[in-house]
Amino acid sequence: MHQKDSLFLSDPHHICRAYSEGRIGWRFAVRALRFDSYEELITEMRNHSFSIPMPKEDDSRALMDRLEQLLYHEDER
């Protein structure tokens, strides 16, 4: 795992910023933050004072696969 990826996934602020800027989709953000719902993501976004973009349904499958791989390796530690 890349150290940069691990750092990104360990910081809710970075995940919220990436979603706010449109670099990741809402489903990716929800899973990266280990939330159960979009509503939890919105609450976190508000807590960090980020603008909330309109949700896109087209999260990249490759990104989702990468996240699952990274989270799997985190859980093994």
C-alpha positions as CSV (number, residue, x, y, z in Angstrom):
1,M,0.0,0.0,0.0
2,H,1.2,3.5,-0.8
3,Q,1.9,5.6,2.3
4,K,0.0,8.5,0.6
5,D,-3.1,6.3,0.2
6,S,-3.0,5.2,3.8
7,L,-2.7,8.8,5.0
8,F,-5.6,9.8,2.8
9,L,-7.8,7.1,4.1
10,S,-6.9,7.8,7.8
11,D,-8.0,11.5,7.6
12,P,-11.7,12.3,7.3
13,H,-10.8,15.9,6.4
14,H,-9.0,14.7,3.3
15,I,-11.8,12.5,2.3
16,C,-14.4,15.2,2.7
17,R,-12.3,17.7,0.8
18,A,-11.8,15.2,-2.1
19,Y,-15.6,14.6,-2.2
20,S,-16.3,18.4,-2.0
21,E,-13.9,19.0,-4.9
22,G,-15.5,16.2,-7.0
23,R,-12.3,14.0,-7.0
24,I,-14.2,11.1,-5.5
25,G,-17.9,10.1,-5.5
26,W,-20.2,9.9,-2.6
27,R,-20.2,6.1,-2.4
28,F,-16.4,6.1,-2.3
29,A,-16.4,8.7,0.5
30,V,-19.0,6.9,2.5
31,R,-17.0,3.6,2.4
32,A,-13.7,5.4,3.0
33,L,-15.1,7.0,6.1
34,R,-16.7,3.6,7.0
35,F,-20.1,5.2,7.3
36,D,-23.4,3.4,6.7
37,S,-25.2,6.1,4.7
38,Y,-25.0,9.2,2.6
39,E,-26.6,11.2,5.5
40,E,-23.6,10.4,7.7
41,L,-21.3,11.7,5.0
42,I,-23.4,15.0,4.8
43,T,-23.1,15.4,8.5
44,E,-19.4,14.9,8.4
45,M,-19.1,17.4,5.5
46,R,-21.0,20.0,7.5
47,N,-18.8,19.3,10.6
48,H,-15.8,20.1,8.4
49,S,-17.5,23.2,6.8
50,F,-17.2,21.8,3.2
51,S,-19.7,22.5,0.5
52,I,-21.8,19.5,-0.4
53,P,-21.9,18.7,-4.1
54,M,-24.8,17.0,-5.8
55,P,-24.4,13.2,-5.5
56,K,-23.2,11.4,-8.6
57,E,-24.2,7.8,-9.1
58,D,-21.3,7.0,-11.4
59,D,-18.5,6.2,-8.9
60,S,-15.7,4.5,-10.7
61,R,-15.6,0.7,-10.2
62,A,-11.8,0.9,-10.2
63,L,-11.8,3.4,-7.4
64,M,-14.2,1.2,-5.4
65,D,-12.0,-1.8,-5.9
66,R,-8.9,0.2,-4.8
67,L,-10.7,1.3,-1.7
68,E,-11.8,-2.2,-0.8
69,Q,-8.2,-3.4,-1.3
70,L,-6.8,-0.6,0.9
71,L,-9.4,-1.1,3.6
72,Y,-8.8,-4.8,3.6
73,H,-5.1,-4.2,4.2
74,E,-5.8,-1.8,7.0
75,D,-8.0,-4.4,8.7
76,E,-5.3,-6.9,8.6
77,R,-3.0,-4.8,10.7
